[in-house]
Amino acid sequence: MRRIWLLFAQTVTISLAVLFVIVTLKPQWLQPVNGPSPSSRPRGVQGHVVDRPALPLPGSYADVIAKAAPAVVNVYTTKRIAVPRVPFPQDPILRHFFEQMPGFSQRRESSSLGSGVIVTDKGHVLTNFHVIEGANEIILALSDGRQVPARVMGTDPDTDLAVLQATKLSEFQHIEFAETGSARVGDIVFAIGNPFGVGQTTTMGIVSALGRDRLGLNTYENFIQTDAAINPGNSGGALIDAHARLIGINTAIYSESGGSQGIGFAIPIDTVSHVLSQIIEFGHVRRGWLGIEPQDVRADLARAFNLDQQTGAIIAGIMREGPAARAGLRVGDIVQSINGQAIEDTASLLGRIANLSPGETVKLGIWRSGRKQTLEVKVGMRPVRPN
């Protein structure tokens, strides 16, 4: 029995050694008889055998981009600005005097570019407010080479969004919206736009963070952060998910050099869809308003008011005859909740109030004189910010 086992072990060892030699020196001996011969495979310009994998490639997002890209347009604006013939004096009074003198300045045209997204079957285009601010003429360049004029339907400087209406446009493709709140940290995303005017470009990244605020960019901030490259000219372009759905409008970057450093910001789809519907219906955005000036509850204020947690927003000022004043709110009250939902800080309070409908009655949970109270407030409409 032992001899049989030794014979079997030696046979296996020799077979493996022979197989190793063949694989190393003559791998073609192991090809199937009916398999493709090297002579039948495509060859490159130097006669070398070229392997061409079947299309589409695994992991390719070409179909996703092909579906969304036609809805992204380049936005070209022209502004007419007054340029002095000679340098203006520094003194503001003299400067104003010379500005009124006829012939002292001349009119010139200044051009800029950005991106936009066709979002409805009626030719409504979303872009950033700063892209079209002060523009006298707006031209949209479609991905198929067509150029059409556009007019401004409405703007919302508080979120840096604007809605355009493409004119003389009969055939176009609009983008599909993602569901509100569907974006998650780690999701693959693509930024489509016109960086530096080189033409439509797609970059890829992930959702790096959600709910970014306190950046000092807009009045109302709730940004998606992404590392997909966003550069000058991308503003107003589309941030889409792996299903070709719009999840945000690219708006800003953090950069110390002026170029992309992997920290870009997009306005999320819930804000985008709300602003779009409001502008289409009313021509501007209607927001809730209480007429208060809130401040964050700092650690020293929390101790002074005997609060267990450093949350909520303290009312530092109240507008006379405003909704808050009529409801009986006072300076020093700390707003802790709206309709039972907790308020974390000033940004949370302002954002929650803005999403309320004018005329709606809400319940504010406040901290006053060392105890909790509830007040009902009829929400007013926030004054529309001039463009």
Long-range contacts (C-beta under 8 A, 24 or more apart in sequence): 61-188, 61-190, 61-204, 61-242, 64-190, 64-240, 64-242, 64-243, 64-244, 65-190, 65-192, 65-202, 65-244, 67-244, 68-175, 68-190, 68-192, 68-238, 68-240, 68-244, 68-245, 68-246, 69-143, 69-192, 69-200, 69-202, 70-142, 70-143, 70-144, 70-172, 70-173, 71-117, 71-118, 71-119, 71-172, 71-173, 71-174, 71-175, 71-238, 72-115, 72-116, 72-117, 72-118, 72-143, 72-175, 72-192, 72-193, 72-200, 72-237, 72-238, 73-115, 73-116, 73-117, 73-118, 73-125, 73-140, 73-141, 73-142, 73-143, 74-113, 74-114, 74-115, 74-116, 74-140, 74-141, 74-194, 74-199, 74-200, 75-113, 75-114, 75-115, 75-116, 75-125, 75-127, 75-131, 75-132, 75-138, 75-139, 75-140, 75-141, 75-150, 75-164, 75-236, 76-111, 76-112, 76-113, 76-138, 76-139, 76-140, 76-141, 77-111, 77-112, 77-113, 77-114, 77-131, 77-132, 77-135, 77-137, 77-138, 77-139, 78-109, 78-110, 78-111, 78-135, 78-136, 78-137, 78-138, 78-139, 79-109, 79-110, 79-111, 79-112, 79-134, 79-135, 79-136, 80-107, 80-108, 80-109, 80-110, 80-136, 81-107, 81-108, 81-109, 81-110, 82-106, 82-107, 82-108, 83-107, 83-108, 113-194, 113-197, 113-233, 114-193, 114-194, 114-233, 114-234, 114-235, 114-236, 114-237, 115-192, 115-193, 115-194, 115-233, 115-234, 115-235, 115-236, 115-237, 115-238, 115-250, 116-140, 116-164, 116-236, 116-237, 117-175, 117-236, 117-237, 117-238, 117-246, 117-249, 118-166, 118-172, 118-173, 118-174, 118-175, 119-174, 119-175, 119-177, 119-246, 119-276, 120-174, 120-280, 121-174, 122-165, 123-165, 123-166, 123-167, 123-169, 123-172, 124-153, 124-163, 124-164, 124-165, 124-166, 124-276, 124-280, 125-150, 125-163, 125-164, 125-165, 125-166, 126-161, 126-162, 126-163, 126-164, 126-236, 126-249, 126-272, 126-276, 127-161, 127-162, 127-164, 127-235, 127-236, 127-249, 128-160, 128-161, 128-162, 128-235, 128-236, 128-249, 128-251, 129-155, 129-156, 129-157, 129-159, 129-160, 129-161, 129-162, 129-387, 130-160, 130-235, 131-162, 131-235, 131-236, 132-162, 132-164, 133-387, 138-164, 140-164, 140-166, 140-169, 142-172, 143-200, 153-279, 153-280, 153-283, 154-279, 154-280, 154-282, 154-283, 154-284, 154-285, 155-279, 155-284, 155-387, 156-275, 156-278, 156-279, 156-284, 156-285, 157-219, 157-385, 157-387, 158-218, 158-219, 158-220, 158-285, 158-287, 158-385, 159-218, 159-219, 159-220, 159-267, 159-271, 159-275, 159-285, 160-217, 160-218, 160-251, 160-267, 161-249, 161-267, 161-271, 161-272, 161-275, 161-276, 163-275, 163-276, 163-279, 163-280, 175-238, 175-240, 175-244, 175-245, 175-246, 176-244, 176-245, 176-246, 177-245, 177-246, 177-269, 177-272, 177-273, 178-241, 178-243, 178-245, 178-246, 178-247, 178-269, 179-269, 180-269, 180-270, 180-273, 181-270, 182-241, 182-247, 182-269, 183-207, 183-210, 183-224, 183-241, 183-247, 183-248, 183-268, 183-269, 184-210, 185-209, 185-210, 187-241, 187-242, 188-241, 188-242, 189-226, 189-228, 189-239, 189-240, 189-241, 189-242, 189-247, 190-228, 190-239, 190-240, 190-241, 190-242, 191-226, 191-228, 191-229, 191-230, 191-234, 191-237, 191-238, 191-239, 191-250, 191-264, 191-266, 192-237, 192-238, 192-240, 193-230, 193-233, 193-234, 193-235, 193-236, 193-237, 193-238, 193-250, 194-233, 194-234, 194-237, 195-229, 195-230, 195-231, 195-232, 195-233, 195-234, 196-231, 196-232, 196-233, 197-233, 198-233, 203-228, 203-229, 203-230, 204-228, 205-229, 205-262, 205-264, 208-263, 210-268, 212-265, 213-347, 214-347, 215-252, 215-265, 217-251, 217-252, 217-265, 219-350, 219-385, 220-271, 220-350, 220-351, 220-354, 221-347, 222-267, 222-268, 222-271, 222-351, 223-251, 223-252, 223-265, 223-266, 223-267, 223-268, 224-248, 224-265, 224-266, 224-267, 224-268, 225-263, 225-264, 225-265, 226-264, 226-265, 226-266, 227-262, 227-263, 227-264, 228-264, 229-260, 229-262, 229-264, 230-260, 230-264, 230-265, 231-259, 231-260, 232-258, 234-264, 239-266, 246-272, 248-272, 274-355, 284-384, 285-384, 286-357, 286-358, 286-381, 286-382, 287-353, 287-354, 287-355, 287-356, 287-358, 287-381, 287-382, 288-353, 288-354, 288-355, 288-356, 288-357, 288-358, 288-360, 288-379, 288-380, 288-381, 288-382, 289-322, 289-323, 289-353, 289-358, 289-379, 289-380, 289-381, 289-382, 289-383, 290-322, 290-323, 290-324, 290-329, 290-353, 290-377, 290-379, 290-380, 291-318, 291-319, 291-322, 291-323, 291-324, 291-325, 291-380, 292-317, 292-318, 292-319, 292-322, 292-324, 292-329, 293-317, 293-318, 294-335, 294-346, 294-349, 294-350, 295-346, 296-345, 296-346, 297-334, 297-345, 305-334, 305-367, 305-370, 306-370, 307-334, 307-367, 311-336, 311-342, 311-343, 311-344, 311-345, 312-336, 312-343, 312-344, 312-345, 312-367, 313-343, 313-345, 313-346, 313-348, 313-349, 322-380, 323-377, 323-378, 323-379, 323-380, 324-377, 326-378, 327-364, 327-375, 327-376, 327-377, 327-378, 328-375, 329-364, 329-366, 329-375, 329-377, 330-368, 332-368, 333-366, 333-367, 333-368, 334-366, 334-367, 334-368, 335-364, 335-365, 335-366, 336-365, 336-366, 336-367, 336-372, 337-364, 337-365, 338-362, 338-363, 338-364, 338-365, 339-363, 340-365, 353-379, 354-382
